[in-house]
Amino acid sequence: MFSETKIDLNTVSYPVFKETCQPHCDESSEYSIKSGNLLHCQHREMCGILQLSDEVLAHNILSRLTPRDVASIGSVCRRIRQLTKNEHVRKMVCQNAWGADVTGVLEHMTKKLAWGRLARELTTLEAVCWKKLTVRGAVEPSRCNFSACAAGNRLVLFGGEGVNMQPMDDTFVLNLDAANPEWRRVSVKSSPPGRWGHTLSCLNGSWLVVFGGCGRQGLLNDVFVLDLDAKQPTWKEVSGGTPPLPRSWHSSCTMEGSKLVVSGGCTDAGVLLSDTYLLDLTNDKPTWREIPTTWAPPSRLGHSLSAYGKTKILMFGGLAKSGHLRLRSGESYTIDLEDERPQWRQLECGAFTGVGSQNAVVPPPRLDHVAVTMPCGRIIIFGGSIAGLHSPSQLFLLDPSEEKPLWRTLNVPGQPPKFAWGHSTCVVGGTRVLVLGGHTGEDWVLNELYELCLASKQDSDA
């Protein structure tokens, strides 16, 4: 039997046969490479693909494979293995598979882990673990229903619901690069009106964007932007076009580093929404644009939106107009904003039942959970309110780009958060998932964080 991998190069499909290549160019073969060209091989017959130059093999073929496939194809022969171990080639593989923005975020990790090791750990999740962190400072006064996001290696928190449902309007930052991370209140000019049930997002590394929520006078649909790296950070209101209806408990995500997408939520009258809007903040005059679709998922609040594959969005869960478990939803929907006419469609997601798998289940319906997009596009679901079923500390993993997406459970060692809902999660540096806040039946504590490490931090050979 042959082991065959199809690789497209300039519309030509080259079959790579392990058993064909190895007899003619295995570990005992004598050949030399000069200026990227194969000059001599002791065997007359050779797989056609190996007659290509190293440059063509690396840039036009190997770099277009997935990290998992590159790791596998390295066993073909010594020459291919040497090419796949090249750090520049491995970086190109990650960049082509995950996008330049993602690899840019991961760049700092390669000072500790080589690209090959990093790609392997993010693919296999062999190094994933929970850790509990204690940080200094305090977010005062105490609050819940705030929103947080990551800006580089900083966690940023805005607003929330204080004592007696008081809407808060302050901004706090936790710098994780510091020797002793400490919450600090940011001195800003002209804060947005206080609110809770809003969303806070980060664009282009340092721009914070607040949208919607519940304020003193009711629900809001305003947008405020702040440059965290400015000498004097100042919240500035942005308006243009017809904005979405005022709402709270909606969900949002960012696309391509500069676009804010908002979906669903609840109006003042308690009506659940099903619309989707986009605001491109790279324009001189940012303008809201509704994304018209012939069909939309049932209206909902407390769901999650996760960007993956550069232009695609996954919607999961929430309190919807349809569903069981007291209207909680466990359904998944996807949309590709790059399509000429973007359309929502429901994903039929089963449970993984591979060899050695245990407890093959799909996530129970929930709301107020969090969803984390990994660098490779897979999405982790954690926590939420699930109507008294088992603890939501269980992690679920889904790859929405699969032809038949399957939910997988992750059994992660370490100290996970307690049963929690209403918490917030931020992805720092592409490999650190920080969980903060959340209601456990105790006080709302923000100086104890939980970190889900997706890759190891120590130096190691690839």
C-alpha positions in Angstrom: 0.0 0.0 0.0 1.2 3.5 -0.8 1.0 6.5 1.5 -0.1 9.3 -0.8 -0.4 13.0 -0.2 -1.7 15.3 -3.0 0.1 18.7 -3.2 -1.0 21.4 -5.6 1.8 23.4 -7.4 0.7 25.8 -10.1 -2.4 23.7 -10.7 -0.2 20.5 -11.1 -0.9 17.7 -8.6 2.2 15.9 -7.5 1.7 12.5 -5.6 4.4 12.0 -3.0 4.8 8.3 -2.3 6.8 7.4 0.7 7.5 3.9 -0.5 8.5 5.2 -3.9 10.8 7.9 -2.7 12.6 6.2 0.2 14.2 3.3 -1.8 15.8 5.9 -4.1 16.6 8.6 -1.6 16.7 7.2 1.9 19.0 7.7 4.8 21.8 5.7 3.1 21.6 7.5 -0.3 24.5 9.8 -1.2 23.6 13.1 -2.8 24.7 16.7 -2.6 22.9 19.9 -2.8 24.4 23.1 -4.2 22.6 26.4 -4.7 19.3 24.7 -4.0 19.8 22.1 -6.8 20.1 18.4 -6.5 23.3 17.6 -8.4 23.7 13.9 -8.0 21.9 10.8 -6.6 23.3 7.4 -6.8 20.0 6.0 -8.0 18.9 6.6 -11.6 15.2 6.5 -10.8 13.8 9.3 -8.6 10.4 10.5 -7.6 9.6 13.5 -9.8 9.0 15.8 -7.0 12.5 15.4 -5.7 13.9 16.7 -8.9 12.6 20.2 -7.9 15.0 22.7 -6.3 15.0 23.2 -2.5 13.6 26.7 -3.0 10.6 25.4 -5.0 10.0 22.5 -2.6 10.1 24.8 0.4 8.3 27.9 -0.9 5.8 26.4 -3.3 5.0 23.1 -1.8 5.9 22.5 1.8 4.9 26.0 3.0 1.4 25.3 1.7 0.8 22.2 3.8 -0.7 22.3 7.3 1.7 22.0 10.3 0.4 18.5 10.9 1.1 17.4 7.3 4.5 19.0 7.3 5.5 17.0 10.4 4.3 13.8 8.6 6.0 14.4 5.3 9.4 14.8 7.0 9.7 11.1 7.2 9.8 10.7 3.4 13.6 11.1 3.1 16.6 12.9 4.6 16.4 15.9 2.2 12.7 16.5 2.9 13.3 16.2 6.6 16.0 18.8 6.6 13.8 21.2 4.7 10.9 20.7 7.1 13.2 21.3 10.1 14.2 24.7 8.7 12.8 27.5 10.9 12.0 29.8 8.0 10.0 27.0 6.3 8.1 26.2 9.5 7.2 29.9 10.0 5.9 30.1 6.4 3.8 26.9 7.0 2.3 28.5 10.1 1.8 31.9 8.3 0.1 30.3 5.3 -2.1 28.1 7.5 -3.0 30.6 10.2 -2.5 34.0 8.6 0.1 36.7 9.1 -1.8 38.4 12.0 -1.8 35.2 14.0 1.9 34.4 13.3 2.8 38.0 14.2 1.2 37.5 17.6 3.0 34.2 18.1 6.4 35.6 17.1 7.4 36.3 20.7 6.8 32.7 21.6 9.5 31.5 19.2 12.2 33.0 21.4 11.4 30.1 23.8 10.0 27.5 21.4 11.0 26.9 17.9 8.2 27.2 15.2 8.1 23.5 14.8 7.6 22.8 18.5 5.1 25.6 18.8 3.1 24.4 15.8 3.1 20.8 17.2 1.9 21.8 20.6 -0.9 24.0 19.3 -2.0 21.2 17.0 -1.8 18.3 19.4 -2.5 20.3 22.6 0.0 18.0 24.3 1.2 20.8 26.6 -2.2 22.3 27.6 -2.7 22.8 31.3 -4.5 25.0 33.9 -2.7 27.4 36.3 -3.9 29.7 39.0 -2.4 33.2 39.1 -2.6 35.7 41.9 -2.1 39.3 40.9 -1.7 42.5 42.9 -4.0 45.5 43.0 -7.7 45.6 42.9 -10.6 46.5 40.6 -12.5 48.8 42.9 -15.3 49.1 43.6 -16.3 45.5 43.2 -18.4 44.7 40.1 -19.9 42.1 37.8 -21.1 42.0 34.2 -18.0 44.0 33.1 -16.3 43.3 29.7 -12.6 42.6 29.2 -10.2 42.0 26.3 -6.5 41.5 25.7 -4.3 44.3 24.2 -1.0 42.7 23.5 0.1 41.2 26.8 -2.2 43.4 28.8 -5.7 42.6 30.1 -8.1 45.5 29.9 -11.4 45.8 31.8 -14.1 48.4 31.3 -17.3 49.2 33.1 -19.6 46.7 34.8 -22.4 46.5 37.3 -21.6 47.9 40.7 -23.5 47.9 44.0 -27.3 48.5 43.5 -26.9 48.0 39.7 -24.8 51.1 39.3 -23.3 51.3 35.8 -19.5 51.8 36.0 -17.4 53.8 33.6 -13.8 53.2 34.6 -10.9 51.4 32.8 -8.4 49.1 34.4 -5.2 47.5 32.9 -3.2 44.5 34.1 0.2 44.2 32.5 1.2 40.6 32.3 4.8 41.4 31.2 5.5 43.0 34.6 7.5 41.1 37.2 4.5 41.4 39.6 1.3 42.1 37.5 -0.9 44.6 39.2 -4.3 46.0 38.3 -4.1 49.8 37.7 -6.8 52.2 36.9 -6.1 54.1 33.7 -6.4 57.9 33.8 -8.5 58.7 30.8 -10.3 61.7 29.5 -14.1 61.8 28.9 -15.1 58.2 29.7 -18.1 56.7 27.9 -21.3 56.6 30.0 -21.2 53.9 32.6 -22.7 50.5 31.5 -22.9 46.8 32.0 -23.8 44.0 29.6 -21.7 45.7 26.9 -18.8 44.4 24.8 -15.1 45.5 24.9 -12.9 44.6 21.9 -9.3 45.3 20.9 -8.3 46.2 17.3 -4.8 46.4 15.9 -3.1 45.7 19.2 -4.0 48.8 21.2 -7.3 50.3 20.1 -10.1 49.5 22.5 -13.7 49.6 21.3 -16.8 49.7 23.6 -20.3 49.0 22.2 -23.8 49.0 23.7 -24.8 47.8 27.1 -27.2 49.0 29.8 -26.6 52.5 31.2 -28.4 54.9 33.6 -30.9 55.9 31.0 -31.5 52.4 29.5 -29.9 50.5 26.7 -27.2 52.0 24.5 -26.0 51.6 20.9 -23.0 54.0 21.0 -19.4 53.2 20.1 -16.3 54.6 21.8 -12.7 54.1 20.9 -9.5 54.6 22.9 -5.8 54.2 22.0 -4.3 52.6 25.0 -0.7 53.5 23.9 -1.5 57.2 23.5 0.3 59.6 25.9 -3.0 60.7 27.2 -5.6 57.9 26.5 -8.9 59.5 25.5 -12.2 57.8 24.8 -13.7 59.2 21.5 -17.2 58.5 20.3 -17.5 57.1 16.7 -20.7 57.4 14.7 -21.7 56.8 11.2 -24.5 55.3 9.2 -27.5 53.7 10.9 -26.3 52.0 14.0 -27.8 48.7 15.4 -30.7 49.0 17.8 -29.7 49.8 21.4 -29.0 46.5 23.2 -27.3 44.5 25.9 -26.1 40.9 26.3 -25.2 40.9 22.7 -22.0 39.3 21.3 -19.2 40.7 19.3 -15.9 39.7 17.7 -13.2 41.4 15.6 -12.2 40.5 12.0 -9.0 41.2 10.2 -7.7 43.4 13.0 -10.0 46.4 12.3 -13.6 45.3 11.9 -16.1 45.0 14.7 -19.0 42.5 14.2 -22.0 42.7 16.5 -24.9 40.2 16.7 -28.0 39.5 18.7 -28.8 40.8 22.2 -31.8 42.1 24.0 -33.8 45.4 23.6 -35.4 47.5 26.3 -38.7 45.8 25.7 -37.1 42.4 26.3 -37.2 41.4 22.7 -34.4 39.1 21.5 -32.5 40.1 18.4 -31.1 38.1 15.5 -29.4 40.8 13.4 -25.7 41.1 12.4 -23.8 44.4 11.9 -20.3 45.3 10.9 -18.3 48.4 11.6 -15.0 48.9 9.7 -12.8 51.2 11.8 -10.1 51.6 9.2 -12.3 53.9 7.1 -11.9 57.7 7.6 -15.5 57.8 8.5 -16.5 54.4 10.0 -20.0 53.4 9.0 -22.3 50.7 10.4 -23.4 48.2 7.8 -26.0 45.5 8.4 -25.2 42.2 6.9 -28.4 41.1 5.2 -29.1 37.4 5.1 -32.2 35.5 3.9 -32.1 33.4 7.0 -30.7 34.0 10.5 -30.3 31.8 13.6 -33.2 32.2 16.1 -32.9 35.4 18.1 -30.8 35.1 21.2 -28.7 36.7 23.9 -25.7 35.5 26.0 -24.2 33.6 23.0 -20.7 33.8 21.7 -19.2 34.9 18.4 -15.8 33.5 17.4 -13.8 34.6 14.3 -11.8 31.9 12.5 -10.3 31.4 9.0 -9.8 35.2 8.6 -13.4 35.9 7.4 -15.6 33.3 9.1 -17.6 33.5 12.3 -18.9 30.8 14.6 -22.0 31.5 16.7 -22.6 29.1 19.6 -25.2 28.8 22.4 -27.1 31.6 24.2 -30.6 32.0 25.4 -32.6 31.6 22.3 -36.3 31.6 21.1 -35.9 27.9 20.4 -34.2 25.1 22.2 -34.6 22.9 25.2 -33.2 23.2 28.7 -35.3 26.3 29.4 -34.6 27.8 26.0 -30.8 27.5 26.3 -29.2 26.7 23.0 -26.4 24.2 22.1 -26.5 24.9 18.4 -23.7 26.1 16.2 -24.0 28.4 13.2 -21.4 29.8 10.8 -21.1 32.6 8.2 -18.4 33.6 5.8 -18.3 37.4 5.4 -16.1 37.1 2.3 -19.0 35.5 0.4 -20.7 37.8 -2.2 -24.0 37.2 -0.3 -23.1 36.0 3.2 -25.5 33.5 4.7 -25.8 31.9 8.1 -26.0 28.2 8.1 -26.4 25.7 10.9 -23.5 23.2 11.6 -24.5 19.6 12.3 -21.9 18.9 14.9 -21.6 15.4 16.3 -19.4 14.0 19.1 -16.0 12.5 18.5 -15.9 8.8 18.9 -12.4 7.9 17.8 -10.3 5.0 19.1 -9.6 5.5 22.8 -12.1 8.4 23.2 -14.1 8.6 26.4 -17.3 10.3 27.2 -18.1 11.3 23.6 -20.6 14.2 24.2 -21.6 17.5 22.7 -21.6 20.6 25.0 -24.9 20.9 26.9 -26.9 24.0 25.9 -25.7 27.1 27.8 -25.5 30.9 27.9 -23.0 33.4 29.3 -20.1 31.1 28.4 -16.9 32.1 26.7 -15.5 30.9 23.4 -11.8 31.1 22.5 -10.3 30.9 19.0 -7.0 29.1 18.9 -4.3 30.1 16.4 -5.1 27.1 14.2 -8.8 28.1 14.0 -10.2 25.6 16.4 -12.6 26.9 19.0 -12.7 26.1 22.7 -16.0 26.5 24.6 -15.9 26.9 28.4 -18.2 27.6 31.3 -21.6 29.3 31.2 -25.0 28.7 32.7 -26.3 25.2 31.9 -29.4 24.8 34.0 -27.8 22.7 36.8 -26.1 20.0 34.8 -22.5 19.0 35.3 -19.8 21.6 36.1 -19.0 23.8 33.1 -15.3 23.6 33.9 -15.2 20.9 31.2 -13.6 22.2 28.0 -15.0 21.4 24.5 -13.1 21.7 21.3 -14.5 22.2 17.8 -12.9 22.7 14.4 -15.7 24.4 12.3 -13.7 24.1 9.1 -13.9 20.3 9.1 -16.3 18.8 6.5 -18.2 17.1 9.4 -17.3 19.1 12.6 -17.0 17.0 15.7 -17.0 18.1 19.3 -14.1 16.8 21.4 -13.6 17.0 25.1 -10.3 18.2 26.6 -9.1 16.6 29.8 -6.7 19.3 31.1 -4.4 18.8 34.1 -3.8 21.5 36.6 -6.2 23.7 38.7 -9.2 24.8 36.6 -11.6 27.6 37.7 -14.6 26.5 39.8 -18.1 26.3 38.5 -18.5 29.7 36.8 -20.7 31.8 34.6 -20.7 35.4 33.7 -16.9 35.4 33.5 -14.7 36.8 30.8 -11.8 35.3 28.9 -8.9 37.0 27.1 -6.3 35.4 24.8 -2.9 36.8 25.4 0.0 36.2 23.0 -2.0 33.6 21.1 -1.1 30.8 23.6 -2.4 32.1 27.0 -6.1 32.0 27.8 -6.9 34.1 30.9 -10.2 33.6 32.7 -11.2 36.3 35.1 -14.4 37.1 37.1 -17.4 34.9 37.0 -19.9 34.0 39.7 -19.2 31.0 41.9 -21.6 31.6 44.7 -18.9 33.7 46.4 -17.6 37.2 46.0 -16.6 38.5 42.6 -12.8 38.3 42.8 -10.5 39.8 40.2 -7.1 39.3 41.7 -7.2 35.6 41.2 -7.0 34.6 37.6 -6.9 31.2 35.9 -4.6 30.6 32.9 -5.2 27.9 30.3 -1.7 27.4 28.8 -1.9 26.2 25.2 1.9 25.8 24.8 4.8 25.2 27.1 7.0 28.1 28.1 10.3 26.5 28.7 13.1 26.3 26.1 13.1 23.0 24.3 14.4 21.4 21.1 11.9 21.0 18.4 
